Amino acid sequence: MSTVIDNIGLLVTNRDEGELTDAWIAIDGALVVATGTGKPPAADKRIDAERRCVIPGFVDSHTHLIFAGDRSAEFAARMSGLPYEAGGIRTTVEATRAATAELLTELATARMAEAHRAGITTIEIKSGYGLDLEHELISLQIGERLTSEVTFLGAHVVPNEFLGRADDYVHLVTGDMMKAAAEHASWVDAFCEVGAFDEDQSRAILEAGRASGLGLRLHANQLGPGPGAQLAVEMDCASADHCTFLSDDDIDALAGSSTVVTFLPATEFSTKQPYPDARRVLDAGATVAIATNCNPGSSYTTSMSLCVALAVREMGMTIREALQAATSGGAAALRRDDIGWLGAGSRSDMVVLDAPSYDFLVYRPGVPQIALTMIGGEQI
Amino acid sequence: MSTVIDNIGLLVTNRDEGELTDAWIAIDGALVVATGTGKPPAADKRIDAERRCVIPGFVDSHTHLIFAGDRSAEFAARMSGLPYEAGGIRTTVEATRAATAELLTELATARMAEAHRAGITTIEIKSGYGLDLEHELISLQIGERLTSEVTFLGAHVVPNEFLGRADDYVHLVTGDMMKAAAEHASWVDAFCEVGAFDEDQSRAILEAGRASGLGLRLHANQLGPGPGAQLAVEMDCASADHCTFLSDDDIDALAGSSTVVTFLPATEFSTKQPYPDARRVLDAGATVAIATNCNPGSSYTTSMSLCVALAVREMGMTIREALQAATSGGAAALRRDDIGWLGAGSRSDMVVLDAPSYDFLVYRPGVPQIALTMIGGEQI
């Protein structure tokens, strides 16, 4: 069915056409067929944008959406500077293993609907709260029913039953778990950080993923300087995620690569850590994405609008750069060329903002401004 | 009509009863008649809170809701560190004077509805974009149709036609404008700051307001240290608002007074100014409120949830303190004892959160979590 959205005050294409005023966009099912200004073509259905702004849908390239339980008590204690004997990720592993697949599906589906209401039209979902063959598989199977961008993150943390035997766990991840995961996931990821997996372990996991046909991504340099960012470049990861602590050498390596730097600013908000300096990374010429990192420990939000606002307020990005990072940047981080832009041949994934321009995403922080989310031509 | 909200996971009373679990609240029209735990009383209507959290409605004691135009271009330039020949408040004065009363009413009513959706059940509205007798009156008349908490802020800034003649403008404000305003407003306010009104001018305006039967409030110490906070105490203002730059003496004076310290954290977010240190003020024993400061220049948001989250992330408040400040603190800043709490005799102004506890307002930043707003017993 053909649809035209017309009377668009501002249409962001993220392509050579730039930003069109007094514009329309013509859609045929899952694909955009044309954009233009002035009089729109005929169509089966017309949507009046009422002079509002239309942007490509947000591409959220980093989430941990499949889990049970919450960690609000741990969060409240952290915010108050109070001590709290937190189990961190392991707390969520325990709750997730204890949950039925039905409950996990229900919870993840509800979060997915929330993400859609927040204007997210493509979402990456990681496993990583199962951490054994059985429960990682359950998460991956739920993930593949929700999105095409499923990531195997068996290497999220060393589970309790392998404490002191990290290499044994890496052996399991690169062996039986990887073999099973590869049937359900498109990506492999590892948490390369002190306290999680070191450089050699992370490289082994990425190599095993590549050998199994998976694309590569890496959690890197979140809590301090480390080898992750340069390992991501060495392995041609699609994305190095977090990148809160980058050296000049890290930035040079990233800027000279096709590895996207994915910032997760709601994480710094929720952990009271310092924000990364995105300006430095942008000025070096690296491609930057912003994602929500939706997870129950360090960033329990689906609000890409808030992430954009934080990137501008705290990380030295302009509003235009932050919007780009949340749309085409996310697409680059998933190595997708069909999303993150709007024009003939793109997916018809877009958002009508309840505002005349995308500046309002930052100008009106915290105010819900997603008037309509369209995915594959369907209003959600 | 009697209503019972039952199956409440957590009920915040802001009174001696504290926080009740497995609770209910019984309502008769505009008033709460009882709260309790266990089996609820019979009622004409039952609302199932589905184990979620119920809090007193947010009391937003500082907004500038009546204006035309926006200043998104000025905002975007500021966020990018670019120069921008901004007229600031005067830009909005020009747009507001040019607008019809019908348009101003329509715009303010829409913002009011947005505030209700954000869980705000009582809202203070200031004039201050008219700045002449005719246009201040139009704003005050619109304000009194929307809320009982209308504030005359003729002393927002010296209007263009009085530049270089500030005392003449103060004469107008304290004379003819005050006389006319007193028929429509409950409060008088002034912007005591370098570039706006000095200590003597501000005192004269507050004294004239008191003589006209108005309650007193003051914009104080927003952009730098100044006499405002102590002037507010001297004049027994209900609230000193902003208070971003307070000396030890200012804090001592406020803590020993019945003047509430009202923080407006979305303003610091939107102006890239440093956040105030609320911890210092709370530890001194002052009463603290949080408000949105919704206005088109420095804080165009109705999201009290975001203000609460910023107060916790950036200002040293616990989540409980921030919730208190956004509810009973706001009530104290308006010298109201019928709102900001829930129990026999309170107004039936409350919010059902889409969350099991108010911690989620900060734990899930940017996520809309207002499931139901009730004002005077009516679901909005």
HADDOCK unambig.tbl for C-alpha pairs under 7 A between the chains (distance, minus, plus):
assign (segid A and resid 72 and name CA) (segid B and resid 359 and name CA) 6.51 0.50 0.50
assign (segid A and resid 72 and name CA) (segid B and resid 360 and name CA) 6.90 0.50 0.50
assign (segid A and resid 72 and name CA) (segid B and resid 363 and name CA) 6.39 0.50 0.50
assign (segid A and resid 75 and name CA) (segid B and resid 363 and name CA) 6.60 0.50 0.50
assign (segid A and resid 76 and name CA) (segid B and resid 319 and name CA) 6.89 0.50 0.50
assign (segid A and resid 76 and name CA) (segid B and resid 359 and name CA) 6.49 0.50 0.50
assign (segid A and resid 79 and name CA) (segid B and resid 312 and name CA) 6.74 0.50 0.50
assign (segid A and resid 79 and name CA) (segid B and resid 313 and name CA) 6.90 0.50 0.50
assign (segid A and resid 79 and name CA) (segid B and resid 318 and name CA) 6.69 0.50 0.50
assign (segid A and resid 80 and name CA) (segid B and resid 318 and name CA) 5.21 0.50 0.50
assign (segid A and resid 269 and name CA) (segid B and resid 313 and name CA) 6.91 0.50 0.50
assign (segid A and resid 272 and name CA) (segid B and resid 313 and name CA) 6.76 0.50 0.50
assign (segid A and resid 300 and name CA) (segid B and resid 363 and name CA) 6.34 0.50 0.50
assign (segid A and resid 300 and name CA) (segid B and resid 364 and name CA) 5.11 0.50 0.50
assign (segid A and resid 301 and name CA) (segid B and resid 364 and name CA) 5.00 0.50 0.50
assign (segid A and resid 301 and name CA) (segid B and resid 365 and name CA) 6.07 0.50 0.50
assign (segid A and resid 301 and name CA) (segid B and resid 366 and name CA) 6.87 0.50 0.50
assign (segid A and resid 301 and name CA) (segid B and resid 367 and name CA) 6.27 0.50 0.50
assign (segid A and resid 302 and name CA) (segid B and resid 367 and name CA) 6.60 0.50 0.50
assign (segid A and resid 303 and name CA) (segid B and resid 366 and name CA) 5.35 0.50 0.50
assign (segid A and resid 303 and name CA) (segid B and resid 367 and name CA) 5.82 0.50 0.50
assign (segid A and resid 306 and name CA) (segid B and resid 366 and name CA) 5.63 0.50 0.50
assign (segid A and resid 312 and name CA) (segid B and resid 79 and name CA) 6.75 0.50 0.50
assign (segid A and resid 313 and name CA) (segid B and resid 79 and name CA) 6.90 0.50 0.50
assign (segid A and resid 313 and name CA) (segid B and resid 269 and name CA) 6.92 0.50 0.50
assign (segid A and resid 313 and name CA) (segid B and resid 272 and name CA) 6.78 0.50 0.50
assign (segid A and resid 318 and name CA) (segid B and resid 79 and name CA) 6.70 0.50 0.50
assign (segid A and resid 318 and name CA) (segid B and resid 80 and name CA) 5.23 0.50 0.50
assign (segid A and resid 319 and name CA) (segid B and resid 76 and name CA) 6.90 0.50 0.50
assign (segid A and resid 359 and name CA) (segid B and resid 72 and name CA) 6.53 0.50 0.50
assign (segid A and resid 359 and name CA) (segid B and resid 76 and name CA) 6.49 0.50 0.50
assign (segid A and resid 360 and name CA) (segid B and resid 72 and name CA) 6.91 0.50 0.50
assign (segid A and resid 363 and name CA) (segid B and resid 72 and name CA) 6.39 0.50 0.50
assign (segid A and resid 363 and name CA) (segid B and resid 75 and name CA) 6.57 0.50 0.50
assign (segid A and resid 363 and name CA) (segid B and resid 300 and name CA) 6.35 0.50 0.50
assign (segid A and resid 364 and name CA) (segid B and resid 300 and name CA) 5.12 0.50 0.50
assign (segid A and resid 364 and name CA) (segid B and resid 301 and name CA) 5.02 0.50 0.50
assign (segid A and resid 365 and name CA) (segid B and resid 301 and name CA) 6.07 0.50 0.50
assign (segid A and resid 366 and name CA) (segid B and resid 301 and name CA) 6.86 0.50 0.50
assign (segid A and resid 366 and name CA) (segid B and resid 303 and name CA) 5.34 0.50 0.50
assign (segid A and resid 366 and name CA) (segid B and resid 306 and name CA) 5.62 0.50 0.50
assign (segid A and resid 366 and name CA) (segid B and resid 366 and name CA) 5.27 0.50 0.50
assign (segid A and resid 367 and name CA) (segid B and resid 301 and name CA) 6.27 0.50 0.50
assign (segid A and resid 367 and name CA) (segid B and resid 302 and name CA) 6.61 0.50 0.50
assign (segid A and resid 367 and name CA) (segid B and resid 303 and name CA) 5.83 0.50 0.50
